[in-house]
Amino acid sequence: MVLMNIDENIKKMTEEIERLRMDALRLEGGVKMLVALKEGGLKEIDLPEFKNDEKKEEKIMEIN
């Protein structure tokens, strides 16, 4: 028979909810910023191109 630790599962689920909440807030902030830029008359933003090393570094920073 497999045992499940209820307290540990509550902790893991609560942490996951908090992580998802933070992601949702970050996304909402991004949407608000883009809407404000659009209302300011912008239709496109010219972004610099990244080299392969810079993309790799960016991904590492996101993971941490």
N, CA, C and O atoms as a CHARMM CRD file, in Angstrom:
* protein
*
  256
    1    1 MET  N      0.84800  -1.17900   0.00000 PROA 1      0.00000
    2    1 MET  CA     0.00000   0.00000   0.00000 PROA 1      0.00000
    3    1 MET  C      0.89600   1.24500   0.00000 PROA 1      0.00000
    4    1 MET  O      1.90100   1.30200   0.70900 PROA 1      0.00000
    5    2 VAL  N      0.51600   2.23000  -0.80100 PROA 2      0.00000
    6    2 VAL  CA     1.26900   3.46500  -0.91000 PROA 2      0.00000
    7    2 VAL  C      0.69700   4.47300   0.08000 PROA 2      0.00000
    8    2 VAL  O     -0.51800   4.64200   0.18100 PROA 2      0.00000
    9    3 LEU  N      1.59800   5.14400   0.81100 PROA 3      0.00000
   10    3 LEU  CA     1.16200   6.15600   1.76800 PROA 3      0.00000
   11    3 LEU  C      1.38700   7.54800   1.18400 PROA 3      0.00000
   12    3 LEU  O      2.37100   7.79500   0.48700 PROA 3      0.00000
   13    4 MET  N      0.47200   8.43500   1.47900 PROA 4      0.00000
   14    4 MET  CA     0.58900   9.80500   1.02400 PROA 4      0.00000
   15    4 MET  C      0.63700  10.71000   2.24900 PROA 4      0.00000
   16    4 MET  O     -0.23000  10.64000   3.12100 PROA 4      0.00000
   17    5 ASN  N      1.66400  11.56500   2.30600 PROA 5      0.00000
   18    5 ASN  CA     1.79600  12.51400   3.40100 PROA 5      0.00000
   19    5 ASN  C      0.94200  13.74100   3.07400 PROA 5      0.00000
   20    5 ASN  O      1.27400  14.51100   2.17300 PROA 5      0.00000
   21    6 ILE  N     -0.14200  13.91500   3.79900 PROA 6      0.00000
   22    6 ILE  CA    -1.09100  14.98400   3.51900 PROA 6      0.00000
   23    6 ILE  C     -0.45500  16.35100   3.72100 PROA 6      0.00000
   24    6 ILE  O     -0.63700  17.23900   2.88700 PROA 6      0.00000
   25    7 ASP  N      0.28800  16.54100   4.81200 PROA 7      0.00000
   26    7 ASP  CA     0.91800  17.83800   5.07400 PROA 7      0.00000
   27    7 ASP  C      1.89200  18.21600   3.96200 PROA 7      0.00000
   28    7 ASP  O      1.93700  19.37000   3.53600 PROA 7      0.00000
   29    8 GLU  N      2.66900  17.24600   3.49600 PROA 8      0.00000
   30    8 GLU  CA     3.63100  17.51100   2.43000 PROA 8      0.00000
   31    8 GLU  C      2.91500  17.89100   1.13200 PROA 8      0.00000
   32    8 GLU  O      3.35900  18.78800   0.41600 PROA 8      0.00000
   33    9 ASN  N      1.82700  17.22100   0.83500 PROA 9      0.00000
   34    9 ASN  CA     1.05300  17.53800  -0.36100 PROA 9      0.00000
   35    9 ASN  C      0.39800  18.91100  -0.26700 PROA 9      0.00000
   36    9 ASN  O      0.34800  19.64200  -1.25600 PROA 9      0.00000
   37   10 ILE  N     -0.09500  19.26000   0.89500 PROA 10     0.00000
   38   10 ILE  CA    -0.66300  20.59900   1.09100 PROA 10     0.00000
   39   10 ILE  C      0.40700  21.64600   0.85900 PROA 10     0.00000
   40   10 ILE  O      0.15500  22.65400   0.19900 PROA 10     0.00000
   41   11 LYS  N      1.60600  21.41900   1.39500 PROA 11     0.00000
   42   11 LYS  CA     2.70800  22.36300   1.22500 PROA 11     0.00000
   43   11 LYS  C      3.07900  22.50400  -0.25300 PROA 11     0.00000
   44   11 LYS  O      3.22900  23.62000  -0.75000 PROA 11     0.00000
   45   12 LYS  N      3.22500  21.38300  -0.95300 PROA 12     0.00000
   46   12 LYS  CA     3.59700  21.41900  -2.37200 PROA 12     0.00000
   47   12 LYS  C      2.54500  22.13100  -3.20200 PROA 12     0.00000
   48   12 LYS  O      2.88300  22.93500  -4.07100 PROA 12     0.00000
   49   13 MET  N      1.28200  21.84700  -2.95000 PROA 13     0.00000
   50   13 MET  CA     0.20500  22.46900  -3.71300 PROA 13     0.00000
   51   13 MET  C      0.12100  23.97000  -3.42600 PROA 13     0.00000
   52   13 MET  O     -0.11500  24.76500  -4.33500 PROA 13     0.00000
   53   14 THR  N      0.31000  24.35000  -2.18000 PROA 14     0.00000
   54   14 THR  CA     0.29100  25.76400  -1.81000 PROA 14     0.00000
   55   14 THR  C      1.43700  26.50700  -2.48100 PROA 14     0.00000
   56   14 THR  O      1.24900  27.62100  -2.96900 PROA 14     0.00000
   57   15 GLU  N      2.61300  25.90700  -2.51200 PROA 15     0.00000
   58   15 GLU  CA     3.76100  26.51900  -3.18800 PROA 15     0.00000
   59   15 GLU  C      3.50200  26.65900  -4.68400 PROA 15     0.00000
   60   15 GLU  O      3.86900  27.66800  -5.28600 PROA 15     0.00000
   61   16 GLU  N      2.87600  25.65700  -5.28300 PROA 16     0.00000
   62   16 GLU  CA     2.57400  25.70300  -6.71100 PROA 16     0.00000
   63   16 GLU  C      1.54200  26.80000  -7.00200 PROA 16     0.00000
   64   16 GLU  O      1.66200  27.51300  -7.99800 PROA 16     0.00000
   65   17 ILE  N      0.54500  26.93400  -6.15100 PROA 17     0.00000
   66   17 ILE  CA    -0.44700  28.00000  -6.31100 PROA 17     0.00000
   67   17 ILE  C      0.23700  29.35700  -6.25600 PROA 17     0.00000
   68   17 ILE  O     -0.06400  30.23400  -7.06600 PROA 17     0.00000
   69   18 GLU  N      1.14800  29.53900  -5.31600 PROA 18     0.00000
   70   18 GLU  CA     1.85400  30.81500  -5.18400 PROA 18     0.00000
   71   18 GLU  C      2.72000  31.08600  -6.41200 PROA 18     0.00000
   72   18 GLU  O      2.78100  32.22200  -6.88300 PROA 18     0.00000
   73   19 ARG  N      3.38600  30.06200  -6.93300 PROA 19     0.00000
   74   19 ARG  CA     4.19900  30.22800  -8.13000 PROA 19     0.00000
   75   19 ARG  C      3.33400  30.63300  -9.31500 PROA 19     0.00000
   76   19 ARG  O      3.70100  31.52200 -10.08300 PROA 19     0.00000
   77   20 LEU  N      2.18400  29.98000  -9.46400 PROA 20     0.00000
   78   20 LEU  CA     1.26900  30.30300 -10.55200 PROA 20     0.00000
   79   20 LEU  C      0.69500  31.71200 -10.39400 PROA 20     0.00000
   80   20 LEU  O      0.50700  32.42400 -11.38100 PROA 20     0.00000
   81   21 ARG  N      0.41900  32.10900  -9.15000 PROA 21     0.00000
   82   21 ARG  CA    -0.08900  33.45300  -8.88100 PROA 21     0.00000
   83   21 ARG  C      0.94500  34.50000  -9.30000 PROA 21     0.00000
   84   21 ARG  O      0.59500  35.51600  -9.90100 PROA 21     0.00000
   85   22 MET  N      2.20800  34.25200  -8.98500 PROA 22     0.00000
   86   22 MET  CA     3.27100  35.19000  -9.36200 PROA 22     0.00000
   87   22 MET  C      3.41500  35.25900 -10.88200 PROA 22     0.00000
   88   22 MET  O      3.60900  36.33900 -11.43900 PROA 22     0.00000
   89   23 ASP  N      3.32100  34.11600 -11.54800 PROA 23     0.00000
   90   23 ASP  CA     3.38700  34.09500 -13.01500 PROA 23     0.00000
   91   23 ASP  C      2.22800  34.89100 -13.61200 PROA 23     0.00000
   92   23 ASP  O      2.41500  35.65400 -14.55900 PROA 23     0.00000
   93   24 ALA  N      1.02400  34.70700 -13.05000 PROA 24     0.00000
   94   24 ALA  CA    -0.14500  35.42700 -13.55300 PROA 24     0.00000
   95   24 ALA  C      0.02700  36.92900 -13.36400 PROA 24     0.00000
   96   24 ALA  O     -0.31100  37.70100 -14.26100 PROA 24     0.00000
   97   25 LEU  N      0.54400  37.35600 -12.21800 PROA 25     0.00000
   98   25 LEU  CA     0.75900  38.78000 -11.97900 PROA 25     0.00000
   99   25 LEU  C      1.80100  39.35000 -12.93200 PROA 25     0.00000
  100   25 LEU  O      1.65600  40.47200 -13.41700 PROA 25     0.00000
  101   26 ARG  N      2.84400  38.58300 -13.19900 PROA 26     0.00000
  102   26 ARG  CA     3.88100  39.02200 -14.13100 PROA 26     0.00000
  103   26 ARG  C      3.29500  39.19400 -15.52300 PROA 26     0.00000
  104   26 ARG  O      3.58200  40.17800 -16.20600 PROA 26     0.00000
  105   27 LEU  N      2.47300  38.23800 -15.94500 PROA 27     0.00000
  106   27 LEU  CA     1.84300  38.32400 -17.25700 PROA 27     0.00000
  107   27 LEU  C      0.86800  39.50000 -17.33800 PROA 27     0.00000
  108   27 LEU  O      0.81400  40.19700 -18.35100 PROA 27     0.00000
  109   28 GLU  N      0.10200  39.71700 -16.26800 PROA 28     0.00000
  110   28 GLU  CA    -0.81900  40.85200 -16.24100 PROA 28     0.00000
  111   28 GLU  C     -0.05800  42.16600 -16.37400 PROA 28     0.00000
  112   28 GLU  O     -0.50600  43.07700 -17.06900 PROA 28     0.00000
  113   29 GLY  N      1.08300  42.26500 -15.71400 PROA 29     0.00000
  114   29 GLY  CA     1.90500  43.46600 -15.81500 PROA 29     0.00000
  115   29 GLY  C      2.39300  43.68300 -17.23500 PROA 29     0.00000
  116   29 GLY  O      2.41000  44.81000 -17.72800 PROA 29     0.00000
  117   30 GLY  N      2.78900  42.60700 -17.88800 PROA 30     0.00000
  118   30 GLY  CA     3.23700  42.69600 -19.27200 PROA 30     0.00000
  119   30 GLY  C      2.12300  43.15600 -20.19700 PROA 30     0.00000
  120   30 GLY  O      2.34400  43.97700 -21.08600 PROA 30     0.00000
  121   31 VAL  N      0.92800  42.62600 -19.98500 PROA 31     0.00000
  122   31 VAL  CA    -0.21500  43.02700 -20.80600 PROA 31     0.00000
  123   31 VAL  C     -0.52900  44.50500 -20.58200 PROA 31     0.00000
  124   31 VAL  O     -0.77300  45.23700 -21.54200 PROA 31     0.00000
  125   32 LYS  N     -0.52500  44.94900 -19.32600 PROA 32     0.00000
  126   32 LYS  CA    -0.80800  46.36300 -19.03400 PROA 32     0.00000
  127   32 LYS  C      0.21700  47.27800 -19.69500 PROA 32     0.00000
  128   32 LYS  O     -0.13400  48.34000 -20.21000 PROA 32     0.00000
  129   33 MET  N      1.48000  46.86800 -19.68000 PROA 33     0.00000
  130   33 MET  CA     2.51600  47.67100 -20.30600 PROA 33     0.00000
  131   33 MET  C      2.29100  47.76400 -21.81700 PROA 33     0.00000
  132   33 MET  O      2.39500  48.84200 -22.40200 PROA 33     0.00000
  133   34 LEU  N      1.98400  46.62700 -22.43900 PROA 34     0.00000
  134   34 LEU  CA     1.75600  46.61800 -23.88200 PROA 34     0.00000
  135   34 LEU  C      0.51600  47.41900 -24.26400 PROA 34     0.00000
  136   34 LEU  O      0.52000  48.10800 -25.28300 PROA 34     0.00000
  137   35 VAL  N     -0.53200  47.34000 -23.47200 PROA 35     0.00000
  138   35 VAL  CA    -1.74500  48.12000 -23.73100 PROA 35     0.00000
  139   35 VAL  C     -1.42900  49.60600 -23.62900 PROA 35     0.00000
  140   35 VAL  O     -1.89200  50.39700 -24.45000 PROA 35     0.00000
  141   36 ALA  N     -0.64000  49.99100 -22.62300 PROA 36     0.00000
  142   36 ALA  CA    -0.26400  51.40300 -22.47200 PROA 36     0.00000
  143   36 ALA  C      0.55700  51.87500 -23.67100 PROA 36     0.00000
  144   36 ALA  O      0.35900  52.99000 -24.15400 PROA 36     0.00000
  145   37 LEU  N      1.47000  51.04400 -24.15200 PROA 37     0.00000
  146   37 LEU  CA     2.24800  51.39900 -25.33900 PROA 37     0.00000
  147   37 LEU  C      1.34400  51.54900 -26.55600 PROA 37     0.00000
  148   37 LEU  O      1.51700  52.46700 -27.35800 PROA 37     0.00000
  149   38 LYS  N      0.38500  50.64900 -26.68800 PROA 38     0.00000
  150   38 LYS  CA    -0.56100  50.72000 -27.80800 PROA 38     0.00000
  151   38 LYS  C     -1.40000  51.98700 -27.71500 PROA 38     0.00000
  152   38 LYS  O     -1.61400  52.66200 -28.72200 PROA 38     0.00000
  153   39 GLU  N     -1.87200  52.31100 -26.53000 PROA 39     0.00000
  154   39 GLU  CA    -2.66300  53.53000 -26.34200 PROA 39     0.00000
  155   39 GLU  C     -1.82700  54.77900 -26.60800 PROA 39     0.00000
  156   39 GLU  O     -2.36200  55.82900 -26.96600 PROA 39     0.00000
  157   40 GLY  N     -0.52600  54.65800 -26.43400 PROA 40     0.00000
  158   40 GLY  CA     0.37800  55.75800 -26.72100 PROA 40     0.00000
  159   40 GLY  C      0.68700  55.90700 -28.20200 PROA 40     0.00000
  160   40 GLY  O      1.42200  56.81000 -28.60000 PROA 40     0.00000
  161   41 GLY  N      0.12800  55.02400 -29.01800 PROA 41     0.00000
  162   41 GLY  CA     0.28000  55.14700 -30.45800 PROA 41     0.00000
  163   41 GLY  C      1.25300  54.17800 -31.09400 PROA 41     0.00000
  164   41 GLY  O      1.41500  54.19200 -32.31400 PROA 41     0.00000
  165   42 LEU  N      1.90200  53.34400 -30.31700 PROA 42     0.00000
  166   42 LEU  CA     2.84700  52.37800 -30.89000 PROA 42     0.00000
  167   42 LEU  C      2.10600  51.16700 -31.45100 PROA 42     0.00000
  168   42 LEU  O      1.11700  50.70100 -30.88500 PROA 42     0.00000
  169   43 LYS  N      2.60500  50.68000 -32.56400 PROA 43     0.00000
  170   43 LYS  CA     2.05700  49.45400 -33.14400 PROA 43     0.00000
  171   43 LYS  C      3.09900  48.34600 -33.14200 PROA 43     0.00000
  172   43 LYS  O      2.76300  47.16200 -33.09500 PROA 43     0.00000
  173   44 GLU  N      4.36400  48.74000 -33.19400 PROA 44     0.00000
  174   44 GLU  CA     5.45700  47.77000 -33.20100 PROA 44     0.00000
  175   44 GLU  C      6.61100  48.31900 -32.38100 PROA 44     0.00000
  176   44 GLU  O      6.76900  49.53000 -32.22600 PROA 44     0.00000
  177   45 ILE  N      7.41200  47.40000 -31.85900 PROA 45     0.00000
  178   45 ILE  CA     8.61500  47.77300 -31.11000 PROA 45     0.00000
  179   45 ILE  C      9.78900  47.08200 -31.78300 PROA 45     0.00000
  180   45 ILE  O      9.76200  45.87000 -32.00000 PROA 45     0.00000
  181   46 ASP  N     10.81000  47.84300 -32.10900 PROA 46     0.00000
  182   46 ASP  CA    12.01000  47.28500 -32.72800 PROA 46     0.00000
  183   46 ASP  C     12.92600  46.76600 -31.62500 PROA 46     0.00000
  184   46 ASP  O     13.46800  47.54900 -30.84500 PROA 46     0.00000
  185   47 LEU  N     13.09900  45.44800 -31.56100 PROA 47     0.00000
  186   47 LEU  CA    13.94300  44.82300 -30.54500 PROA 47     0.00000
  187   47 LEU  C     15.28600  44.42500 -31.14100 PROA 47     0.00000
  188   47 LEU  O     15.35400  44.03600 -32.30700 PROA 47     0.00000
  189   48 PRO  N     16.35400  44.51900 -30.35700 PROA 48     0.00000
  190   48 PRO  CA    17.66300  44.08900 -30.86700 PROA 48     0.00000
  191   48 PRO  C     17.69300  42.57200 -31.02600 PROA 48     0.00000
  192   48 PRO  O     17.01200  41.84000 -30.30900 PROA 48     0.00000
  193   49 GLU  N     18.49800  42.12300 -31.98100 PROA 49     0.00000
  194   49 GLU  CA    18.65000  40.68600 -32.17200 PROA 49     0.00000
  195   49 GLU  C     19.72900  40.17800 -31.23200 PROA 49     0.00000
  196   49 GLU  O     20.72800  40.85700 -30.99200 PROA 49     0.00000
  197   50 PHE  N     19.52100  38.97000 -30.69700 PROA 50     0.00000
  198   50 PHE  CA    20.47300  38.36300 -29.78800 PROA 50     0.00000
  199   50 PHE  C     21.34200  37.36700 -30.52400 PROA 50     0.00000
  200   50 PHE  O     20.89200  36.68400 -31.44400 PROA 50     0.00000
  201   51 LYS  N     22.58500  37.29500 -30.10900 PROA 51     0.00000
  202   51 LYS  CA    23.47000  36.24700 -30.60900 PROA 51     0.00000
  203   51 LYS  C     23.14600  34.97700 -29.84400 PROA 51     0.00000
  204   51 LYS  O     22.45900  35.03700 -28.82400 PROA 51     0.00000
  205   52 ASN  N     23.62200  33.82900 -30.30700 PROA 52     0.00000
  206   52 ASN  CA    23.34300  32.55200 -29.65500 PROA 52     0.00000
  207   52 ASN  C     23.79800  32.54700 -28.20000 PROA 52     0.00000
  208   52 ASN  O     23.08600  32.01800 -27.34700 PROA 52     0.00000
  209   53 ASP  N     24.96000  33.11900 -27.88800 PROA 53     0.00000
  210   53 ASP  CA    25.47200  33.13300 -26.52200 PROA 53     0.00000
  211   53 ASP  C     24.56800  33.94700 -25.61300 PROA 53     0.00000
  212   53 ASP  O     24.34300  33.57500 -24.46200 PROA 53     0.00000
  213   54 GLU  N     24.05000  35.05100 -26.12300 PROA 54     0.00000
  214   54 GLU  CA    23.16600  35.88800 -25.31300 PROA 54     0.00000
  215   54 GLU  C     21.84800  35.18000 -25.03800 PROA 54     0.00000
  216   54 GLU  O     21.29900  35.31500 -23.94400 PROA 54     0.00000
  217   55 LYS  N     21.32500  34.42500 -26.01000 PROA 55     0.00000
  218   55 LYS  CA    20.09100  33.67400 -25.80600 PROA 55     0.00000
  219   55 LYS  C     20.29500  32.61100 -24.73700 PROA 55     0.00000
  220   55 LYS  O     19.43400  32.40400 -23.88100 PROA 55     0.00000
  221   56 LYS  N     21.44600  31.93500 -24.79200 PROA 56     0.00000
  222   56 LYS  CA    21.74600  30.90200 -23.82000 PROA 56     0.00000
  223   56 LYS  C     21.81800  31.50200 -22.42000 PROA 56     0.00000
  224   56 LYS  O     21.28600  30.93200 -21.46800 PROA 56     0.00000
  225   57 GLU  N     22.47600  32.64900 -22.29800 PROA 57     0.00000
  226   57 GLU  CA    22.60600  33.31600 -21.01000 PROA 57     0.00000
  227   57 GLU  C     21.24100  33.75100 -20.49900 PROA 57     0.00000
  228   57 GLU  O     20.97200  33.65400 -19.30100 PROA 57     0.00000
  229   58 GLU  N     20.37200  34.23200 -21.39200 PROA 58     0.00000
  230   58 GLU  CA    19.04000  34.66100 -21.01100 PROA 58     0.00000
  231   58 GLU  C     18.24400  33.48200 -20.46000 PROA 58     0.00000
  232   58 GLU  O     17.55300  33.62900 -19.45200 PROA 58     0.00000
  233   59 LYS  N     18.32700  32.32400 -21.09600 PROA 59     0.00000
  234   59 LYS  CA    17.61100  31.14600 -20.64300 PROA 59     0.00000
  235   59 LYS  C     18.11000  30.71200 -19.27300 PROA 59     0.00000
  236   59 LYS  O     17.31100  30.32100 -18.42200 PROA 59     0.00000
  237   60 ILE  N     19.41900  30.77400 -19.04700 PROA 60     0.00000
  238   60 ILE  CA    19.97900  30.40200 -17.76100 PROA 60     0.00000
  239   60 ILE  C     19.44500  31.32600 -16.67400 PROA 60     0.00000
  240   60 ILE  O     19.10200  30.87700 -15.58000 PROA 60     0.00000
  241   61 MET  N     19.37700  32.61000 -16.97900 PROA 61     0.00000
  242   61 MET  CA    18.88900  33.56800 -16.00700 PROA 61     0.00000
  243   61 MET  C     17.41900  33.30100 -15.68300 PROA 61     0.00000
  244   61 MET  O     17.02100  33.45000 -14.52800 PROA 61     0.00000
  245   62 GLU  N     16.60300  32.91300 -16.66000 PROA 62     0.00000
  246   62 GLU  CA    15.19400  32.63400 -16.43000 PROA 62     0.00000
  247   62 GLU  C     15.01100  31.40700 -15.53900 PROA 62     0.00000
  248   62 GLU  O     14.11200  31.38100 -14.69900 PROA 62     0.00000
  249   63 ILE  N     15.84600  30.40400 -15.71400 PROA 63     0.00000
  250   63 ILE  CA    15.72700  29.17500 -14.93200 PROA 63     0.00000
  251   63 ILE  C     16.04400  29.43400 -13.46600 PROA 63     0.00000
  252   63 ILE  O     15.37200  28.91500 -12.57500 PROA 63     0.00000
  253   64 ASN  N     17.06700  30.23700 -13.22600 PROA 64     0.00000
  254   64 ASN  CA    17.45100  30.51400 -11.84800 PROA 64     0.00000
  255   64 ASN  C     16.44500  31.42900 -11.24600 PROA 64     0.00000
  256   64 ASN  O     16.56900  31.80000 -10.07900 PROA 64     0.00000
